[in-house]
Amino acid sequence: MPNLTTPQISELKNGFKGDVILSGDGAYESARKIWNGMIDKRPALIARCAGTPDIVRTVNFARDTGAMLAVRGGGHNIAGNAICDDGVVLDLSGMKAVSVDAGARRATVEGGATLADFDAATQAHGLSTPMGINSTTGVAGLTLGGGFGWLSRKHGMTVDNLESAEVVTAAGEVVRASAKQHPDLFWALRGGSGNFGVVSRFEFRLHPLGPEVLTGLVVYPIAEAKAVLRKYDDFVAQAPDDLTVWSVLRLAPPLPFLRPEFHGKGIVVLAIFYAGDPKQGESLIAPLRTLGTVLGEHIGVQPYAAWQQTFDPLLTPGARNYWKSHNFSTLKDGLFDAVLASIATLPGPECEIFFGGIGGATTRPAADSTAYAHRDARYVMNVHGRWQDPADDARCVGWARDFFKASAPFASGGVYVNFLTADEGDRVANAYGPNYERLARVKRQYDPGNLFRVNQNIKPS
Ligand SMILES: Cc1cc2nc3c(=O)[nH]c(=O)nc-3n(C[C@H](O)[C@H](O)[C@H](O)COP(=O)(O)OP(=O)(O)OC[C@H]3O[C@@H](n4cnc5c(N)ncnc54)[C@H](O)[C@@H]3O)c2cc1C
């Protein structure tokens, strides 16, 4: 890769409305940090864009100089694809505007917005659309990989609610992709990750929600995990689309509603979200409080935007993180044994295994209706290794890999592209599943030189 010269950088800066940050600048060290503290890369420059013309300028610059180009939305990607060594980072963190047309139930969201930005703007009108469960996540990367969260059983994947996108292509052209304009590109953006261009703006369909919703946590002892998980799977299989329940296995954090003697002990947590009328939800969720010996519970009506931030304190940026993930269409008994063995060897208090319950509306579209293909998934499992001290790297990574292997026989074969780590190049084909070939053809059309390759990469066919 060529070294960037001072005249080239001056040329980029000329007319650039945002900031061009270079190594040695005061802002450089914080600008190169991303959510996963294990990623430590030093780009040649960070182009913090202030608008679409800056994006066009940066794309043209990277293409014409032959520099590696990484695109940063919210910077949450576990594989560290928001950043690269030596090349150019096109940083969208200065473009976070969200505007809502409440009458038309549409939101227009800039490419650097986080879920917190999205929730604040949309919930002001009692509207929302499926997004993730941690408010500092970027809307862009989440959407481009598929996107799921508390509203997905009711309204589908995030991409099922995407109406259009403004995209800067590898050629530096600004195009609008929708069902009618550049339909192949629009199809590919809905699950094909950052392979097809820089999305400067997304347009989402919105749905009425809350603002008050029924949510909560119920905590069971790990000793009862097998029975609780079995009943949980049965319950979820017949639950209405309004109701979403995730299960999390870990050591108990010092939750205020848990007695101190349970802190640090193995637990199964059911995280419950009801998207309908809270009064109707209460009777529906009642069985979830009778699956075993309840150690503690905290259930009530609260603003959706607050629930969206409930897990933020456990997911703060900067920690070391290593994930492994499988999709499941059902939870089987052998899997529970593997889960229990893994929880018995947890390497630290921040590590956990979760089963994110999707299904419902996410399973109804055909697998080829969007680039996101995993319409058979009812659970997205993530073994979330998380720790602070680099000395624990091998132990925590090894633990995550062990459970990944032990749980593989029970998985459906697919994997969520947004949960792949940097060392899983061999699983990229599984992440795009049966849609890979078509994605490779669209890639050839819009990015034949593979300019956008710092991602779970699709090679132009
Ligand atoms: C704590 C945490 C919780 C999470 N919870 C969920 C969840 O509930 N549901 C879920 O679906 N996912 C979840 N994820 C996964 C999340 O979807 C991915 O990490 C996603 O990549 C984050 O997007 P980002 O914009 O923050 O990431 P970035 O690291 O900035 O980008 C991710 C990828 O997208 C590309 N990209 C980013 N912005 C653009 C753009 N505007 N145009 C083109 N390409 C772009 C990047 O180049 C990169 O390849 C979670 C992740 C974390 C760390």
The ligand as a Tripos MOL2 file, in Angstrom:
@<TRIPOS>MOLECULE
LIG
   53    58     1     0     0
SMALL
NO_CHARGES

@<TRIPOS>ATOM
      1 C1        -22.3170   -4.1200   22.8650 C.3       1 LIG1
      2 C2        -22.8920   -4.5320   21.5490 C.ar      1 LIG1
      3 C3        -24.2170   -4.8670   21.4660 C.ar      1 LIG1
      4 C4        -24.7620   -5.2630   20.2420 C.ar      1 LIG1
      5 N1        -26.0840   -5.5890   20.1690 N.ar      1 LIG1
      6 C5        -26.6310   -5.8930   18.9710 C.ar      1 LIG1
      7 C6        -28.0200   -6.1430   18.8510 C.ar      1 LIG1
      8 O1        -28.7580   -6.1040   19.8120 O.2       1 LIG1
      9 N2        -28.5180   -6.4300   17.6270 N.ar      1 LIG1
     10 C7        -27.7300   -6.4780   16.5120 C.ar      1 LIG1
     11 O2        -28.2600   -6.7080   15.4280 O.2       1 LIG1
     12 N3        -26.4010   -6.2600   16.5990 N.ar      1 LIG1
     13 C8        -25.8480   -5.9630   17.7930 C.ar      1 LIG1
     14 N4        -24.4990   -5.7330   17.8930 N.ar      1 LIG1
     15 C9        -23.6490   -5.9490   16.7090 C.3       1 LIG1
     16 C10       -23.6430   -4.7150   15.8530 C.3       1 LIG1
     17 O3        -24.7270   -4.7910   14.9650 O.3       1 LIG1
     18 C11       -22.3300   -4.6570   15.0780 C.3       1 LIG1
     19 O4        -21.2750   -4.4950   15.9710 O.3       1 LIG1
     20 C12       -22.3280   -3.5370   14.0550 C.3       1 LIG1
     21 O5        -21.2470   -3.7300   13.1880 O.3       1 LIG1
     22 C13       -22.2340   -2.1910   14.7300 C.3       1 LIG1
     23 O6        -22.3410   -1.1490   13.8250 O.3       1 LIG1
     24 P1        -21.4420    0.1440   14.0070 P.3       1 LIG1
     25 O7        -21.8650    1.1190   12.9780 O.co2     1 LIG1
     26 O8        -21.4360    0.5600   15.4270 O.co2     1 LIG1
     27 O9        -20.0310   -0.4890   13.7090 O.3       1 LIG1
     28 P2        -18.7290   -0.0620   12.9140 P.3       1 LIG1
     29 O10       -17.6550   -0.8190   13.6020 O.co2     1 LIG1
     30 O11       -18.5850    1.3980   12.7960 O.co2     1 LIG1
     31 O12       -19.0040   -0.6510   11.4730 O.3       1 LIG1
     32 C14       -19.3150   -1.9930   11.2480 C.3       1 LIG1
     33 C15       -19.1670   -2.3490    9.7700 C.3       1 LIG1
     34 O13       -20.0970   -1.6000    9.0080 O.3       1 LIG1
     35 C16       -19.4150   -0.7380    8.1010 C.3       1 LIG1
     36 N5        -20.0750    0.5600    8.1530 N.ar      1 LIG1
     37 C17       -20.3240    1.2970    9.2520 C.ar      1 LIG1
     38 N6        -21.0030    2.3970    8.9270 N.ar      1 LIG1
     39 C18       -21.1820    2.3480    7.5910 C.ar      1 LIG1
     40 C19       -21.8420    3.1930    6.6640 C.ar      1 LIG1
     41 N7        -22.4590    4.2950    7.0470 N.pl3     1 LIG1
     42 N8        -21.8360    2.8370    5.3550 N.ar      1 LIG1
     43 C20       -21.2320    1.7000    4.9550 C.ar      1 LIG1
     44 N9        -20.6000    0.8600    5.7900 N.ar      1 LIG1
     45 C21       -20.5880    1.1840    7.0990 C.ar      1 LIG1
     46 C22       -17.9930   -0.6800    8.6050 C.3       1 LIG1
     47 O14       -17.0940   -0.4280    7.5830 O.3       1 LIG1
     48 C23       -17.8010   -2.0290    9.2190 C.3       1 LIG1
     49 O15       -17.4480   -2.9660    8.2210 O.3       1 LIG1
     50 C24       -23.9420   -5.3180   19.0960 C.ar      1 LIG1
     51 C25       -22.5870   -4.9840   19.1930 C.ar      1 LIG1
     52 C26       -22.0620   -4.6070   20.4050 C.ar      1 LIG1
     53 C27       -20.6080   -4.2900   20.5040 C.3       1 LIG1
@<TRIPOS>BOND
     1     1     2 1
     2     2     3 ar
     3     2    52 ar
     4     3     4 ar
     5     4     5 ar
     6     4    50 ar
     7     5     6 ar
     8     6     7 ar
     9     6    13 1
    10     7     8 2
    11     7     9 ar
    12     9    10 ar
    13    10    11 2
    14    10    12 ar
    15    12    13 ar
    16    13    14 ar
    17    14    15 1
    18    14    50 ar
    19    15    16 1
    20    16    17 1
    21    16    18 1
    22    18    19 1
    23    18    20 1
    24    20    21 1
    25    20    22 1
    26    22    23 1
    27    23    24 1
    28    24    25 2
    29    24    26 1
    30    24    27 1
    31    27    28 1
    32    28    29 2
    33    28    30 1
    34    28    31 1
    35    31    32 1
    36    32    33 1
    37    33    34 1
    38    33    48 1
    39    34    35 1
    40    35    36 1
    41    35    46 1
    42    36    37 ar
    43    36    45 ar
    44    37    38 ar
    45    38    39 ar
    46    39    40 ar
    47    39    45 ar
    48    40    41 1
    49    40    42 ar
    50    42    43 ar
    51    43    44 ar
    52    44    45 ar
    53    46    47 1
    54    46    48 1
    55    48    49 1
    56    50    51 ar
    57    51    52 ar
    58    52    53 1
@<TRIPOS>SUBSTRUCTURE
     1 LIG1         1 GROUP 0 **** ****
